[in-house]
Amino acid sequence: MNGYVEFQSPEGDPVVVNVNRVNYVRRFKGWNDASAVNFEKGNYVVVKGNLPAVMKVLAEE
């Protein structure tokens, strides 16, 4: 999947993110093992993984 990365939601559901549309990533409030991936005018998805782990996966794509 060129340009796309698959993560899991905190509940274990698959979440696919287009790396080219990511504006920034931040820690999701109240969760130490979840990050909010922001894209397209303030919309975001919550994915499983701490901030350094999520950023590493996005950088590799």
N, CA, C and O atoms as a Tinker XYZ file with bonds, in Angstrom:
   244  protein
     1  N      0.846000   -1.177000    0.000000    73     2
     2  CA     0.000000    0.000000    0.000000    64     1     3
     3  C      0.887000    1.234000    0.000000    63     2     4     5
     4  O      1.301000    1.702000    1.061000    81     3
     5  N      1.171000    1.749000   -1.146000    73     3     6
     6  CA     2.059000    2.888000   -1.273000    64     5     7
     7  C      1.411000    4.156000   -0.729000    63     6     8     9
     8  O      0.364000    4.586000   -1.212000    81     7
     9  N      2.049000    4.751000    0.286000    73     7    10
    10  CA     1.528000    5.969000    0.883000    64     9    11
    11  C      0.528000    5.743000    1.992000    63    10    12    13
    12  O      0.094000    6.697000    2.638000    81    11
    13  N      0.157000    4.508000    2.225000    73    11    14
    14  CA    -0.808000    4.178000    3.270000    64    13    15
    15  C     -0.158000    3.287000    4.324000    63    14    16    17
    16  O      0.680000    2.440000    4.015000    81    15
    17  N     -0.562000    3.497000    5.574000    73    15    18
    18  CA    -0.053000    2.689000    6.685000    64    17    19
    19  C     -1.247000    2.151000    7.449000    63    18    20    21
    20  O     -2.227000    2.861000    7.671000    81    19
    21  N     -1.158000    0.892000    7.850000    73    19    22
    22  CA    -2.248000    0.297000    8.625000    64    21    23
    23  C     -1.873000    0.251000   10.105000    63    22    24    25
    24  O     -0.824000   -0.276000   10.478000    81    23
    25  N     -2.733000    0.804000   10.927000    73    23    26
    26  CA    -2.607000    0.775000   12.371000    64    25    27
    27  C     -3.799000    0.004000   12.934000    63    26    28    29
    28  O     -4.632000   -0.510000   12.186000    81    27
    29  N     -3.865000   -0.066000   14.245000    73    27    30
    30  CA    -5.032000   -0.608000   14.934000    64    29    31
    31  C     -5.607000    0.479000   15.826000    63    30    32    33
    32  O     -4.879000    1.306000   16.374000    81    31
    33  N     -6.926000    0.461000   15.959000    73    31    34
    34  CA    -7.556000    1.358000   16.925000    64    33    35
    35  C     -7.303000    0.795000   18.316000    63    34    36    37
    36  O     -6.892000   -0.359000   18.434000    81    35
    37  N     -7.533000    1.568000   19.373000    73    35    38
    38  CA    -7.353000    1.033000   20.724000    64    37    39
    39  C     -8.218000   -0.206000   20.999000    63    38    40    41
    40  O     -7.892000   -1.012000   21.869000    81    39
    41  N     -9.319000   -0.351000   20.254000    73    39    42
    42  CA   -10.194000   -1.511000   20.419000    64    41    43
    43  C     -9.741000   -2.702000   19.577000    63    42    44    45
    44  O    -10.284000   -3.798000   19.721000    81    43
    45  N     -8.741000   -2.500000   18.688000    73    43    46
    46  CA    -8.217000   -3.587000   17.877000    64    45    47
    47  C     -8.710000   -3.610000   16.442000    63    46    48    49
    48  O     -8.359000   -4.521000   15.692000    81    47
    49  N     -9.511000   -2.640000   16.038000    73    47    50
    50  CA   -10.005000   -2.573000   14.661000    64    49    51
    51  C     -8.924000   -1.999000   13.750000    63    50    52    53
    52  O     -8.145000   -1.152000   14.189000    81    51
    53  N     -8.858000   -2.439000   12.486000    73    51    54
    54  CA    -7.856000   -1.889000   11.569000    64    53    55
    55  C     -8.187000   -0.459000   11.166000    63    54    56    57
    56  O     -9.346000   -0.122000   10.929000    81    55
    57  N     -7.150000    0.381000   11.090000    73    55    58
    58  CA    -7.282000    1.779000   10.678000    64    57    59
    59  C     -6.191000    2.040000    9.643000    63    58    60    61
    60  O     -5.009000    1.832000    9.916000    81    59
    61  N     -6.590000    2.498000    8.450000    73    59    62
    62  CA    -5.624000    2.801000    7.391000    64    61    63
    63  C     -5.487000    4.317000    7.274000    63    62    64    65
    64  O     -6.481000    5.040000    7.205000    81    63
    65  N     -4.242000    4.784000    7.254000    73    63    66
    66  CA    -3.951000    6.222000    7.224000    64    65    67
    67  C     -3.131000    6.535000    5.980000    63    66    68    69
    68  O     -2.151000    5.849000    5.687000    81    67
    69  N     -3.530000    7.570000    5.250000    73    67    70
    70  CA    -2.761000    8.060000    4.119000    64    69    71
    71  C     -1.679000    8.992000    4.667000    63    70    72    73
    72  O     -1.987000   10.067000    5.181000    81    71
    73  N     -0.442000    8.593000    4.559000    73    71    74
    74  CA     0.683000    9.331000    5.135000    64    73    75
    75  C      0.789000   10.736000    4.539000    63    74    76    77
    76  O      1.202000   11.666000    5.231000    81    75
    77  N      0.427000   10.900000    3.283000    73    75    78
    78  CA     0.548000   12.198000    2.618000    64    77    79
    79  C     -0.423000   13.231000    3.164000    63    78    80    81
    80  O     -0.226000   14.423000    2.929000    81    79
    81  N     -1.443000   12.834000    3.870000    73    79    82
    82  CA    -2.443000   13.765000    4.386000    64    81    83
    83  C     -2.302000   14.038000    5.886000    63    82    84    85
    84  O     -3.104000   14.778000    6.455000    81    83
    85  N     -1.304000   13.458000    6.521000    73    83    86
    86  CA    -1.110000   13.646000    7.958000    64    85    87
    87  C     -0.496000   15.019000    8.203000    63    86    88    89
    88  O      0.535000   15.362000    7.624000    81    87
    89  N     -1.150000   15.811000    9.078000    73    87    90
    90  CA    -0.606000   17.119000    9.457000    64    89    91
    91  C      0.289000   16.997000   10.678000    63    90    92    93
    92  O      1.401000   17.526000   10.690000    81    91
    93  N     -0.183000   16.310000   11.694000    73    91    94
    94  CA     0.625000   16.101000   12.893000    64    93    95
    95  C      0.043000   14.939000   13.692000    63    94    96    97
    96  O     -1.075000   14.482000   13.450000    81    95
    97  N      0.845000   14.477000   14.655000    73    95    98
    98  CA     0.451000   13.380000   15.544000    64    97    99
    99  C      0.658000   13.856000   16.966000    63    98   100   101
   100  O      1.669000   14.489000   17.272000    81    99
   101  N     -0.291000   13.557000   17.834000    73    99   102
   102  CA    -0.152000   13.925000   19.243000    64   101   103
   103  C     -0.651000   12.779000   20.110000    63   102   104   105
   104  O     -1.361000   11.889000   19.641000    81   103
   105  N     -0.269000   12.816000   21.377000    73   103   106
   106  CA    -0.748000   11.809000   22.321000    64   105   107
   107  C     -2.232000   12.036000   22.548000    63   106   108   109
   108  O     -2.669000   13.175000   22.715000    81   107
   109  N     -3.001000   10.973000   22.555000    73   107   110
   110  CA    -4.436000   11.079000   22.780000    64   109   111
   111  C     -4.694000   11.249000   24.265000    63   110   112   113
   112  O     -4.202000   10.465000   25.077000    81   111
   113  N     -5.458000   12.264000   24.626000    73   111   114
   114  CA    -5.709000   12.578000   26.035000    64   113   115
   115  C     -6.294000   11.386000   26.785000    63   114   116   117
   116  O     -7.246000   10.750000   26.333000    81   115
   117  N     -5.705000   11.104000   27.930000    73   115   118
   118  CA    -6.213000   10.047000   28.790000    64   117   119
   119  C     -5.698000    8.659000   28.456000    63   118   120   121
   120  O     -5.991000    7.705000   29.177000    81   119
   121  N     -4.942000    8.527000   27.388000    73   119   122
   122  CA    -4.407000    7.215000   26.985000    64   121   123
   123  C     -2.901000    7.340000   26.824000    63   122   124   125
   124  O     -2.429000    8.219000   26.104000    81   123
   125  N     -2.153000    6.488000   27.473000    73   123   126
   126  CA    -0.706000    6.503000   27.304000    64   125   127
   127  C     -0.271000    5.703000   26.084000    63   126   128   129
   128  O      0.801000    5.944000   25.529000    81   127
   129  N     -1.100000    4.753000   25.667000    73   127   130
   130  CA    -0.752000    3.898000   24.535000    64   129   131
   131  C     -1.578000    4.205000   23.302000    63   130   132   133
   132  O     -1.798000    3.313000   22.482000    81   131
   133  N     -2.043000    5.433000   23.142000    73   131   134
   134  CA    -2.819000    5.808000   21.966000    64   133   135
   135  C     -2.364000    7.178000   21.476000    63   134   136   137
   136  O     -1.984000    8.044000   22.263000    81   135
   137  N     -2.412000    7.352000   20.162000    73   135   138
   138  CA    -2.029000    8.616000   19.549000    64   137   139
   139  C     -3.143000    9.076000   18.624000    63   138   140   141
   140  O     -3.851000    8.257000   18.038000    81   139
   141  N     -3.298000   10.383000   18.493000    73   139   142
   142  CA    -4.272000   10.959000   17.579000    64   141   143
   143  C     -3.527000   11.428000   16.334000    63   142   144   145
   144  O     -2.620000   12.255000   16.422000    81   143
   145  N     -3.909000   10.900000   15.183000    73   143   146
   146  CA    -3.302000   11.275000   13.913000    64   145   147
   147  C     -4.225000   12.286000   13.255000    63   146   148   149
   148  O     -5.349000   11.950000   12.881000    81   147
   149  N     -3.761000   13.525000   13.110000    73   147   150
   150  CA    -4.575000   14.609000   12.568000    64   149   151
   151  C     -4.346000   14.722000   11.067000    63   150   152   153
   152  O     -3.212000   14.651000   10.595000    81   151
   153  N     -5.437000   14.900000   10.320000    73   151   154
   154  CA    -5.356000   15.057000    8.882000    64   153   155
   155  C     -6.555000   15.858000    8.390000    63   154   156   157
   156  O     -7.592000   15.901000    9.052000    81   155
   157  N     -6.415000   16.486000    7.243000    73   155   158
   158  CA    -7.498000   17.163000    6.543000    64   157   159
   159  C     -8.404000   18.025000    7.422000    63   158   160   161
   160  O     -9.480000   17.583000    7.825000    81   159
   161  N     -7.982000   19.226000    7.713000    73   159   162
   162  CA    -8.805000   20.232000    8.389000    64   161   163
   163  C     -9.301000   19.814000    9.767000    63   162   164   165
   164  O    -10.473000   20.018000   10.085000    81   163
   165  N     -8.446000   19.243000   10.577000    73   163   166
   166  CA    -8.799000   18.971000   11.957000    64   165   167
   167  C     -9.440000   17.633000   12.228000    63   166   168   169
   168  O     -9.729000   17.333000   13.386000    81   167
   169  N     -9.678000   16.816000   11.228000    73   167   170
   170  CA   -10.186000   15.470000   11.470000    64   169   171
   171  C     -9.048000   14.604000   11.978000    63   170   172   173
   172  O     -7.897000   14.786000   11.582000    81   171
   173  N     -9.366000   13.674000   12.846000    73   171   174
   174  CA    -8.323000   12.795000   13.348000    64   173   175
   175  C     -8.870000   11.407000   13.634000    63   174   176   177
   176  O    -10.071000   11.215000   13.822000    81   175
   177  N     -7.957000   10.446000   13.662000    73   175   178
   178  CA    -8.276000    9.081000   14.062000    64   177   179
   179  C     -7.364000    8.730000   15.221000    63   178   180   181
   180  O     -6.235000    9.213000   15.304000    81   179
   181  N     -7.857000    7.891000   16.110000    73   179   182
   182  CA    -7.072000    7.437000   17.252000    64   181   183
   183  C     -6.532000    6.062000   16.923000    63   182   184   185
   184  O     -7.282000    5.161000   16.545000    81   183
   185  N     -5.224000    5.906000   17.068000    73   183   186
   186  CA    -4.572000    4.643000   16.767000    64   185   187
   187  C     -3.818000    4.142000   17.997000    63   186   188   189
   188  O     -3.416000    4.920000   18.862000    81   187
   189  N     -3.641000    2.835000   18.051000    73   187   190
   190  CA    -2.911000    2.218000   19.151000    64   189   191
   191  C     -1.421000    2.450000   18.942000    63   190   192   193
   192  O     -0.913000    2.288000   17.833000    81   191
   193  N     -0.728000    2.827000   19.998000    73   191   194
   194  CA     0.709000    3.050000   19.941000    64   193   195
   195  C      1.079000    4.388000   20.544000    63   194   196   197
   196  O      0.356000    5.374000   20.403000    81   195
   197  N      2.218000    4.408000   21.220000    73   195   198
   198  CA     2.657000    5.680000   21.795000    64   197   199
   199  C      3.208000    6.574000   20.687000    63   198   200   201
   200  O      3.407000    6.126000   19.558000    81   199
   201  N      3.445000    7.809000   21.012000    73   199   202
   202  CA     3.842000    8.809000   20.023000    64   201   203
   203  C      5.116000    8.422000   19.251000    63   202   204   205
   204  O      5.108000    8.499000   18.023000    81   203
   205  N      6.201000    8.011000   19.910000    73   203   206
   206  CA     7.407000    7.651000   19.148000    64   205   207
   207  C      7.184000    6.466000   18.198000    63   206   208   209
   208  O      7.728000    6.458000   17.094000    81   207
   209  N      6.406000    5.485000   18.605000    73   207   210
   210  CA     6.164000    4.317000   17.751000    64   209   211
   211  C      5.360000    4.695000   16.516000    63   210   212   213
   212  O      5.670000    4.239000   15.416000    81   211
   213  N      4.350000    5.508000   16.677000    73   211   214
   214  CA     3.513000    5.926000   15.548000    64   213   215
   215  C      4.326000    6.799000   14.594000    63   214   216   217
   216  O      4.231000    6.633000   13.378000    81   215
   217  N      5.112000    7.711000   15.119000    73   215   218
   218  CA     5.928000    8.586000   14.272000    64   217   219
   219  C      6.957000    7.778000   13.485000    63   218   220   221
   220  O      7.234000    8.096000   12.328000    81   219
   221  N      7.518000    6.756000   14.086000    73   219   222
   222  CA     8.506000    5.914000   13.395000    64   221   223
   223  C      7.869000    5.209000   12.202000    63   222   224   225
   224  O      8.453000    5.165000   11.120000    81   223
   225  N      6.675000    4.659000   12.398000    73   223   226
   226  CA     5.976000    3.960000   11.309000    64   225   227
   227  C      5.637000    4.929000   10.184000    63   226   228   229
   228  O      5.806000    4.594000    9.011000    81   227
   229  N      5.166000    6.116000   10.522000    73   227   230
   230  CA     4.831000    7.102000    9.502000    64   229   231
   231  C      6.076000    7.567000    8.756000    63   230   232   233
   232  O      6.015000    7.780000    7.545000    81   231
   233  N      7.184000    7.728000    9.436000    73   231   234
   234  CA     8.417000    8.185000    8.807000    64   233   235
   235  C      9.001000    7.143000    7.849000    63   234   236   237
   236  O      9.634000    7.496000    6.854000    81   235
   237  N      8.789000    5.875000    8.149000    73   235   238
   238  CA     9.327000    4.807000    7.302000    64   237   239
   239  C      8.579000    4.696000    5.982000    63   238   240   241
   240  O      9.137000    4.216000    4.996000    81   239
   241  N      7.343000    5.126000    5.950000    73   239   242
   242  CA     6.551000    5.045000    4.727000    64   241   243
   243  C      6.946000    6.188000    3.853000    63   242   244
   244  O      6.412000    6.338000    2.754000    81   243
